Amino acid sequence: MTAYVVNPLFLFLGIWGAATFLYLGGVVAGAFPWPQPLTVAALLLNFGTFCLGYLTWSLFRDLPPRLTQRPSGCAVHAAPGPDMTCPPLTRDRLARALRIILLVGFAALAMELYRLTALAAHFNTSWSYLITHPSVLRLRLVMFTSATVFQASPTVMVLSLVNSIFSIGFILLGLFLYLDRTWWKYFYLCAFLFISLVVGLLHLSRYEVTANILYLVLAYCFLHAQESVKFQVSRMSLRGAQRRSNLRSSEERLLRLARNDMFHTSHFKLLIPLLAVIVLFLAIDLLLRKSAAYGQVNRLQGFAFHLYWYIASPLAAFNDFLTTFNGAYEWGQNTFFPIYKWLCRFGLAPQAEMSVYGEKVYLPYVANVYTYLRNFYADFGLLGVALAPYALGWLTAAVQSQARRYVHYLNLYIVLLMFILFSFYNFFPSSNQIYLQILFGFLFFRYEFNHSYDARS
């Protein structure tokens, strides 16, 4: 099951299939207008080109060497030898990295508290007033972020640096949860969740906390899927050796221990971060009373409809965007927004009037996210809608094999999986923090996976 969770093709088809099903259910029920032909064409292109990009790399990788001009001894899928430039990943190295990143997380929390006091001073109020008035805090955050999006703030830059490293920590924590057999994993899990939840409440936002916890879950599922494959291969080798009667007793004992260790591993520890997400959603709903905005008979139905709206409304908003689009393409301003911001800061590009949190549209309830297809269409039209999903599918397939071997490639691979996972909602790599996370992964977390069964010791 975990292999499907971290497979890009299954993840893409599953998330977009669910979002499209819920959207069409709203269309049939009369909650949304019927989709325009252009919307249907964009969705079909999105499905088709992503699958084509993923399968293109997969098929090319498996072609015989004589067809791809590769030497016969260096097939892409061949098992490589040990990499001397990257030390093997062990439980102790993970624990040491988590201790350092935990300190970075506390630094990020301190910076967020400082930012809160700076925000209060900017609007001539006190931080205690903002904390006790969540709706005012949310409004002030939106106003301040929108007004300073093209300004180079040292505080924001430092926050991007520390938060990118802290997000890598959740990927390493997912690996640690699988490998560790002590109670230390629960200490690190609770500490990371505490910092993330406090920051989420300070922002009154669920997005970054949800992303961090999904990093953890995807990393855990990825390692479990890889260990399962390794075990199946070793079990087949065991059966072959038993037939030839040349299996040493130590090898047989090792495989039996690995089997017992793997299949008696409890995955219930993943319920802790998932429950944290639910608690955060409920807390922010109580603070901002979001479920009361949908006209439901009670708060429970309002909360359930609120979750439905988050999944189904982006496609409806995208349909509305295509209906009202004026045909003026922006040529990369949305797709490469982090680069565009820095060009504006250096005076190399004109600042554009744009909403950081998205233009609001009423369908009939408010929606301000349009799926990732809006960015591509607003920049390049249907050509962008066709090429961008193809490139995403091709890139995830290309990185997948390296992610099985290296932690820094796994960091990139999980970022791409998150891109896919949030593609039905918005454009995930829209901030500098995502690119810094990828960069720091390649600079500071260059480890090679050791898939032997004594790696947990």
C-alpha positions in Angstrom: 0.0 0.0 0.0 2.8 2.4 0.9 4.3 1.9 -2.6 1.2 3.4 -4.2 1.3 6.4 -1.8 4.8 7.5 -3.0 4.3 6.5 -6.7 3.9 9.8 -8.7 1.5 8.3 -11.2 -0.8 6.8 -8.7 -0.6 9.9 -6.5 -1.4 12.2 -9.4 -4.3 10.1 -10.7 -5.7 9.6 -7.2 -5.6 13.3 -6.1 -6.9 14.7 -9.4 -9.5 11.9 -9.8 -10.9 12.7 -6.3 -10.9 16.4 -6.9 -12.6 16.1 -10.3 -15.2 13.6 -8.9 -16.1 16.0 -6.0 -16.2 19.0 -8.4 -18.5 17.2 -10.8 -20.7 16.2 -7.9 -21.0 19.8 -7.0 -21.9 20.6 -10.7 -24.6 18.0 -10.7 -25.9 19.2 -7.4 -26.1 22.8 -8.7 -23.4 24.2 -6.4 -21.1 25.0 -9.3 -21.8 26.1 -12.9 -21.2 23.6 -15.7 -17.5 23.5 -16.9 -16.6 25.3 -20.1 -15.2 23.3 -23.0 -11.8 25.0 -22.4 -11.9 23.8 -18.8 -12.5 20.2 -20.0 -9.7 20.5 -22.6 -7.3 21.8 -19.9 -8.2 18.9 -17.5 -7.7 16.3 -20.3 -4.3 17.9 -21.2 -3.3 17.9 -17.5 -4.1 14.2 -17.1 -2.7 13.1 -20.4 0.6 15.0 -20.5 1.6 14.2 -16.9 1.1 10.5 -17.6 2.9 10.8 -20.9 5.9 12.6 -19.2 6.1 10.0 -16.5 5.9 7.1 -18.9 8.3 8.7 -21.3 11.1 8.6 -18.8 10.1 5.1 -17.5 10.1 3.6 -21.0 13.4 5.3 -22.0 15.0 4.0 -18.8 14.0 0.4 -19.5 15.1 0.4 -23.2 17.9 -1.9 -24.1 21.3 -0.2 -24.1 21.8 -0.7 -27.9 18.8 1.5 -28.5 19.9 4.4 -26.3 23.6 4.3 -27.1 24.4 3.4 -23.5 27.3 0.9 -22.8 25.9 -2.4 -21.8 27.6 -2.4 -18.4 26.0 0.8 -17.2 22.3 0.3 -17.4 20.3 3.0 -15.5 18.5 0.5 -13.4 21.6 -1.5 -12.4 22.4 -1.6 -8.7 25.3 0.8 -8.2 28.2 0.3 -5.8 28.8 2.3 -2.7 29.3 6.1 -3.1 32.5 7.2 -1.3 31.4 10.8 -1.4 28.2 10.2 0.6 28.4 8.5 4.0 25.8 5.8 4.7 22.6 6.9 6.5 22.4 5.4 10.0 20.2 5.9 13.0 22.9 7.9 14.8 23.5 10.2 11.9 19.8 10.9 11.7 19.6 11.6 15.4 22.5 14.0 15.2 20.9 15.8 12.3 17.5 16.0 14.0 19.1 17.5 17.1 20.7 20.3 15.0 17.5 20.9 13.0 15.5 21.0 16.3 17.6 23.9 17.4 16.9 25.6 14.1 13.2 25.0 14.7 13.4 26.8 18.0 15.2 29.7 16.3 12.4 29.8 13.7 9.8 30.0 16.5 11.8 32.8 18.1 11.8 34.6 14.8 8.1 34.2 14.3 7.5 35.7 17.8 9.7 38.6 16.9 7.8 39.0 13.6 4.6 39.1 15.6 5.9 42.0 17.7 7.1 43.8 14.6 3.7 43.3 13.0 2.0 44.8 16.1 4.3 47.8 16.1 3.7 48.3 12.4 -0.1 48.7 13.0 0.4 50.6 16.3 -1.1 47.9 18.5 0.1 45.3 20.9 1.0 41.6 20.3 -1.4 40.6 23.1 -4.3 42.3 21.3 -3.5 40.5 18.0 -3.2 37.1 19.9 -6.6 37.6 21.5 -8.3 38.8 18.3 -7.6 36.1 15.7 -9.7 37.7 12.9 -7.7 41.0 13.3 -4.4 39.1 13.3 -5.4 37.3 10.1 -6.3 40.6 8.4 -3.1 42.3 9.5 -1.0 39.4 8.3 -2.7 39.5 4.9 -2.3 43.3 4.6 1.4 43.3 5.7 2.4 40.4 3.4 0.6 41.9 0.4 2.2 45.3 0.9 5.8 44.0 1.4 5.8 41.1 -1.1 8.3 42.9 -3.4 10.5 44.2 -0.6 13.6 42.5 0.6 13.1 42.1 4.4 16.0 40.6 6.5 13.5 39.0 8.9 11.6 37.3 6.0 14.8 36.2 4.4 16.1 34.6 7.7 12.7 33.0 8.2 12.9 31.4 4.7 16.3 30.0 5.5 15.4 28.5 8.9 12.0 27.2 7.8 13.5 25.5 4.7 15.9 23.6 7.0 13.1 22.9 9.5 11.0 21.3 6.6 14.0 19.0 5.7 13.8 18.0 9.4 10.4 16.5 8.9 11.7 14.3 6.0 14.5 13.1 8.2 12.0 12.6 11.0 9.9 10.3 8.8 13.0 8.2 8.1 13.9 8.2 11.8 10.4 7.1 12.8 10.9 4.0 10.7 14.5 3.2 11.7 14.5 4.0 15.4 13.5 1.4 18.0 13.8 3.6 21.1 11.5 6.1 22.7 13.6 9.0 21.3 11.5 9.0 18.1 8.5 10.2 20.1 10.5 12.9 21.8 11.6 14.3 18.4 8.1 13.8 17.0 6.5 15.8 19.8 9.1 18.5 19.7 8.8 19.0 15.9 5.0 19.0 16.1 5.0 21.4 19.0 7.0 24.0 17.1 5.1 23.5 13.8 1.7 23.8 15.5 2.7 27.0 17.4 3.9 28.6 14.2 0.7 27.5 12.4 -1.4 29.1 15.1 0.7 32.3 15.0 0.0 32.4 11.3 -3.6 31.2 11.6 -2.7 29.0 8.7 -2.9 25.3 8.1 -1.0 25.1 4.9 2.7 25.0 6.1 1.9 22.6 9.0 0.0 20.3 6.7 2.9 20.3 4.2 5.5 19.5 6.9 3.5 16.6 8.3 3.0 15.3 4.8 6.7 15.4 4.3 7.0 13.2 7.3 4.4 10.7 6.2 5.7 10.5 2.6 9.3 9.9 3.8 8.1 7.2 6.2 6.1 5.5 3.4 8.9 5.7 0.9 11.4 4.0 3.2 8.9 1.3 4.2 8.1 0.7 0.5 11.8 0.4 -0.3 12.5 -2.0 2.6 9.6 -4.1 1.5 11.0 -4.5 -2.0 14.4 -5.4 -0.6 12.9 -8.0 1.7 10.9 -9.6 -1.1 14.1 -9.8 -3.2 16.0 -11.3 -0.3 13.2 -13.8 0.4 13.3 -15.0 -3.3 17.1 -15.4 -2.9 16.5 -17.4 0.3 14.2 -19.8 -1.4 16.6 -20.3 -4.3 19.5 -20.9 -1.9 17.4 -23.4 0.1 16.7 -25.4 -3.1 20.5 -25.5 -3.7 21.1 -26.3 0.0 23.9 -23.8 0.3 22.4 -21.2 2.6 24.5 -20.3 5.6 22.7 -20.3 9.0 23.7 -16.7 9.7 22.1 -15.5 6.5 18.9 -17.4 7.2 18.7 -16.0 10.8 19.3 -12.5 9.5 16.4 -12.7 7.0 14.1 -14.2 9.6 14.9 -11.3 12.0 14.3 -8.9 9.1 11.0 -10.4 8.4 9.8 -10.3 12.0 11.1 -6.8 12.4 9.4 -5.4 9.2 6.0 -7.0 9.5 5.7 -6.3 13.3 6.5 -2.6 12.8 3.5 -0.6 14.0 2.4 2.2 11.7 0.1 3.6 14.4 2.9 6.2 15.2 1.8 8.0 12.1 -1.6 8.7 13.8 0.2 11.2 16.0 1.1 13.7 13.3 -2.2 13.1 11.5 -4.1 13.9 14.7 -2.1 17.0 15.0 -3.4 18.2 11.6 -6.9 17.5 12.7 -6.4 19.4 15.9 -5.0 22.4 14.0 -7.9 22.4 11.5 -10.4 22.4 14.4 -8.5 25.1 16.4 -8.3 27.5 13.5 -12.0 26.8 12.6 -13.0 27.7 16.1 -10.8 30.8 16.1 -11.9 32.2 12.7 -15.3 30.5 12.6 -14.8 29.4 9.0 -17.4 26.7 9.1 -20.1 29.3 9.9 -19.7 30.9 6.5 -21.4 28.2 4.5 -24.9 28.4 5.8 -25.1 24.9 7.2 -27.5 23.8 9.9 -24.8 23.2 12.5 -21.0 23.5 13.0 -20.3 19.9 12.3 -21.9 20.0 8.9 -20.3 23.4 8.3 -16.9 21.9 9.0 -17.5 19.0 6.7 -18.7 21.3 3.9 -15.6 23.5 4.5 -13.3 20.5 3.8 -15.4 19.6 0.7 -15.1 23.2 -0.5 -11.3 23.2 -0.1 -11.0 20.2 -2.4 -13.7 20.9 -5.0 -13.8 24.7 -5.3 -10.3 25.2 -6.9 -11.5 23.5 -10.1 -14.7 25.6 -10.1 -12.6 28.8 -9.6 -10.3 27.7 -12.4 -13.4 27.3 -14.6 -14.5 30.8 -13.7 -11.0 32.2 -14.4 -11.0 30.7 -17.9 -14.5 32.2 -18.5 -13.3 35.7 -17.6 -9.7 35.6 -18.8 -8.8 38.6 -20.9 -6.2 36.9 -23.1 -3.2 39.0 -21.8 -0.5 36.3 -21.0 2.0 37.1 -18.3 4.9 35.0 -19.7 6.3 33.4 -16.6 5.4 35.9 -13.9 3.2 33.4 -12.1 5.2 30.2 -12.8 8.5 31.7 -11.8 7.2 34.0 -9.2 10.2 33.8 -6.8 12.6 34.8 -9.6 10.2 37.5 -10.7 10.1 39.0 -7.1 13.9 39.3 -7.1 13.9 40.9 -10.5 11.5 43.5 -9.2 13.6 44.1 -6.1 16.7 44.8 -8.3 14.6 47.0 -10.6 15.0 44.6 -13.5 11.2 44.1 -13.9 8.2 46.2 -13.2 6.1 45.4 -10.2 2.7 44.0 -11.1 -0.6 44.4 -9.3 -1.2 40.9 -7.9 -2.7 39.3 -4.8 -0.4 37.1 -2.8 -3.4 35.1 -1.5 -5.2 35.0 -4.8 -8.1 36.9 -6.2 -11.4 36.1 -4.5 -14.3 34.7 -6.5 -17.7 33.8 -5.2 -19.1 30.4 -6.4 -21.4 31.3 -4.4 -19.0 31.0 -1.4 -15.6 32.6 -1.5 -12.7 30.8 -3.2 -9.2 32.2 -3.8 -7.2 29.1 -5.2 -7.4 27.9 -8.8 -5.3 24.8 -9.0 -1.8 24.9 -10.4 -3.2 25.1 -13.9 -4.1 28.8 -13.5 -0.4 29.7 -13.2 0.5 27.9 -16.4 -2.5 29.1 -18.4 -2.1 32.7 -17.2 1.5 32.7 -18.4 1.5 30.5 -21.5 -2.1 29.5 -22.3 -2.9 25.9 -23.3 0.8 25.4 -24.3 1.7 25.9 -20.6 -1.1 23.6 -19.5 0.3 20.9 -21.8 4.1 21.3 -21.2 4.2 21.9 -17.4 2.5 18.7 -16.3 4.6 16.8 -18.9 7.8 18.2 -17.4 6.6 17.5 -13.8 5.8 13.8 -14.8 9.1 13.4 -16.5 11.1 15.0 -13.7 9.5 12.9 -10.9 10.2 9.7 -12.9 13.8 10.8 -13.5 14.5 11.6 -9.8 12.7 8.5 -8.5 15.6 6.1 -9.0 18.2 8.3 -7.4 15.8 8.9 -4.4 16.0 5.2 -3.6 19.7 5.7 -3.0 20.4 9.2 -1.7 18.7 11.3 1.0 19.3 14.6 -0.8 17.5 13.2 -3.9 14.8 11.9 -1.6 14.3 15.4 -0.4 13.9 16.6 -4.0 11.6 13.7 -4.8 9.3 14.4 -1.9 9.1 18.1 -2.8 8.0 17.0 -6.2 5.4 14.6 -4.7 4.1 17.6 -2.6 3.9 19.6 -5.9 1.7 16.8 -7.2 -0.3 16.5 -4.0 -1.1 20.2 -3.9 -1.5 20.6 -7.7 -5.3 20.3 -7.4 -5.2 23.2 -4.9 -2.5 25.7 -5.8 1.0 26.2 -7.2 3.2 24.6 -4.5 6.7 26.0 -5.3 5.6 29.6 -5.2 8.0 30.7 -2.4 11.8 30.9 -2.0 11.6 28.5 0.9 10.9 25.5 -1.4 14.0 26.1 -3.6 16.1 26.7 -0.5 14.9 23.4 0.9 16.1 21.6 -2.2 19.4 23.5 -2.2 20.2 22.8 1.5 19.3 19.2 1.0 22.1 18.9 -1.6 24.5 20.9 0.4 24.2 19.6 3.9 22.3 16.2 3.9 24.2 14.1 1.4 23.7 10.6 2.8 23.4 7.3 1.0 20.8 4.8 2.0 21.9 1.6 3.6 19.1 -0.9 2.8 20.7 -3.8 4.7 18.6 -5.1 7.5 21.1 -4.2 10.2 20.6 -0.5 9.5 18.1 -0.2 12.4 20.6 -1.2 15.0 
